[in-house]
Amino acid sequence: MDTSRRSFLRSLAAAPLLAPATSCGPKSSSLSPVAPSPTPPSTALPLGQLAQAAGYLYGAAVDVTGIGDAGFAAAVGTECGLITAENSLKWAALRPAADRFDFTRGDMLLNFARARGLAFRGHTLVWHSSLPSWFSSTVNAGNAEQFLVEHITTVVRHYAGSMHSWDVVNEAVDPASGRADGLRNTPWLQMLGPRYLDLAFTTAAAADPDALLCYNEYGLELGSSAAKRDATLRLLSDLRGRGMPVHALGIQGHAGGSGWPQFDAGGFAAFLRDVGRLGLRILISELDVKDNNLPAAVSARDQAVAAIYRDYLAVALADPAVIAVITWGLSDKYTWIATSAPRTDGLAVRPLPLDASFARKPAWDAIAAAFDRKTSRAVRSAVSDRHVLNPATSGPGRPISARPSGGQSDRPAVLRNRDAPKADRPFRGRYR
Ligand code: XIL
């Protein structure tokens, strides 16, 4: 980030009681002169900057079709601090044949990110889905280890030094598979047993010692998710306990839909706390809101979607282990929800922060307000801390950070330096 932008954000963080820098979303300051507007003015700061001022990363999943659309590309460049490769780094995209790698699409995304100073996130090295058609007839118990290690080594090395983080393993937990360890019965598990998880993380760490290595999972937020939360926690605790290089949990966060009334804020918050206690960071890695059971009228539907974002982020951002919020797409023009959870009335789905014309929606306001509330809180406590802290570390001109040691500051002291995840080492990237 250039110095002028950084000092601007610093002054923004240092001046919470002046006129709000953005008029989007509800303000916690009682001095806010006007009620929040549903459509923020175009001068409102983008989500990436609001996130950064609060000590988070904001980003979105994108694919090559999207970045070829000038309007979408501009919106991503404006709003995001990071992009995730939505499909371009999955096996099906990278492996046209058993003996060939095709990095064309992944490299297009990396170049797009680089040209705009965005961090780049890899998704995903090991998953039971999005496998190429040759996979099942070619990979077997005899050669699976060789395929896994070769794939991870080749792909992670290709992007080494450029990757913010990798989803090393995706969706490995599934209590419904009926195993005592809660693992999903995937081809990798069948061919290699549970050791495929160790193999994946150690191989990724050897190929890029600087990337944040994540385990990514879905379906952790509802009352009915308790067994999955327990199994996920047991898996992470086991991996960490045996010194495996897993640094973060990615929580997909595909919210909304018919099950959402069972959102279990308390159970989810306790889960985040337990994950943090393992020394892991947390990324909300694929947030979007299914609107297939919400009213047809656009304004009512947009408000309902925004309320789900608000409730979700109220829990997520309250936990100090959470470092990033990534939506699964940015605009309703490009969203997997259109096919994975379409509406029965045939209306276009509206799950993301921007509409199909790239205009900000109430969902955008809800995300902005969630970051904004964190900034206000952090700044208020930093300002009051000046009375009790050493002025050398808290005086004017010092950057005020919402999370000075990478989000660990609210943790019990015993967890701060012991088993510090690799994320505690200085990151090289712009937003790390
Ligand atoms: C989805 C993509 O968004 C779709 O375009 C693709 O057809 C299928 O995969 N969890 C994940 C993501 O980890 O990889 C999935 O992405 C969405 C659910």
Residues whose N, C-alpha, C, O or C-beta is under 5 A from the ligand:
A	BS01	XIL	E86 W336
